[in-house]
Amino acid sequence: MTGTAIAISDADEAEALSEYLTSLDRQHPAVVVTRRFGKPLFDAKSLASNLHDVAAVFDLVTPKATWGLSAARPATPP
């Protein structure tokens, strides 16, 4: 938790993010910012600054990152 949004720009980084998000060892909350039609839904920099003591903020900056995170997400049980 640095107070800086962590940019995720490709499928490999998204896969690593998925592993982090699902880790049983994760100690802090995480916020993931996505985009709609190329525009962020929230200001990741502002969130990271405001949440620097509370949560890590990850910014999915490309469609490859967004689809990569979706693909890497573990399947949920029925």
N, C-alpha and C positions, 0 to 999 in steps of 0.2 A: 504494500500500500504506500505508494510514493506520492500521491497527489497528482499524478500524471496519468492520463489515459494510455493504455497499452494498445497500440495499433495491431490488428490482426488482418493480414492482407492476402494470405494464400491458404490453400487447403491443408498444408502441413502444419502451419501455425494454428489453424482452426482445430485440427486433430489434437494438438498438444493442449489447446484450451479445453476441449471436451474432456480430456484426461484429467486436467486440473479441476474442472467443475464437478466431476463425478468422483473425485478422490475422497476416500474416507478420512484422509489425513488433512484435508483442507480445514484451516482454522478460522477463516474470515469469510464473510459474504462476498459475493461477486455481482457486478452489474455488467450486462452485455448490451451495448448499443448497436442497433442495426440501422439500415437505411431503407427508405421507400423511394423508389424512382431516383436513386442516387443521392437523396438528401437525408441526413441523419434525423432520426425521430426525436433525439435529445442531444443536447450539447455535451459531448463526452468530456471535453476539457473542463467545463464548469462542474459537471458531476464529480469528476476525479478530484478537483480542488476542494469541493464541499464535503466529499466523503473520505478524504485522505486518511482519517483515523478510523474509519468504519468499514470500508469495502474497497476492493480492487475494481477498477473500471476497465473493461475491454471494449474496444471500438472496432467493429467489423467494417473495414473501410472499402472492401470490394465485394462484388457478387460472388467471386470464387471463395472468399472467406465465409460468407453467409451459407452458401451451399455446402462448403466443406464442413462447417459445424453441424449442419443438418445431417449430413451423411455419416459423420463420426459419432453422433449421438447414439447412446445405447438404446436398443429397442425396449419399450416399456411392456411389462407383462399385461396380458389381456384382462 
